[in-house]
């Protein structure tokens, strides 16, 4: 028997009080088709070298696969809608573009704290056991958020909200409480294909399907080796992530810019100059990106990305900054520097 409506109303009010932008509830068995879709995606190799995906596929396929005792899933959304146009730096060759989600503090830390606080409140009010997750566990956040009514998975595969557009961080609370589920959200993409046509590397083989091996977010963040040559020029000046498919979504016009201080843009990260970034050593990198999600990829992978961007810039003034990495002990960095030098000299 599902828990009463009065508890759920207070839970949702508490979530908003603690800073979440949206909340919905679903059952632990609400996404039966997700496992088959995941396994087909993995079988097609679309996960690239994210080896943790197939290793924990059974746990990811269903909430009960991760925790057999779970009965209900509470999905939470936190808005990070940007106050600046994410596409405003396109064509500015001397400036790097960083994905909106990394413009300030690492979202994992803030959201995990809020999830734990809400979880403590729920246990005090209703008991039960629970677990909290934000992004790093084998949890299908987007399908779960869709069936919980927060939005729908758009053709770019990310969640789209009528209130917050494509800019929601998602968190989950798994609980042994039997809570009444919210209605799933209908798909409202219609005939729109803006996210599909905006992708610079054609990472969508079809609507609602992403091939991570072609995605610049994957290539600049998760991929550790040299980025395949066919994708280096389309990177343009993107040095960490890519927001193109998210930024062009028409539903973003309803999203109010976030007021969360931890997500407001840091000036140093919203329009960084490539020459300054290429001069970073490990100490400087760690200082600049202290508290940022960017720090997790390490200085060498970040320099690799900046070198590709420099090679695309057409800016002769960047040649000395690129030359400094030709002798790098990191073979991937040295390769990126050679590629960038060849491009700049040809330009």
Order of alpha helices (4+ residues) and beta strands (2+ residues): alpha-beta-alpha-alpha-alpha-alpha-beta-beta-alpha-beta-alpha-beta-beta-beta-alpha-alpha-beta-alpha-alpha-alpha-alpha-alpha-alpha-alpha
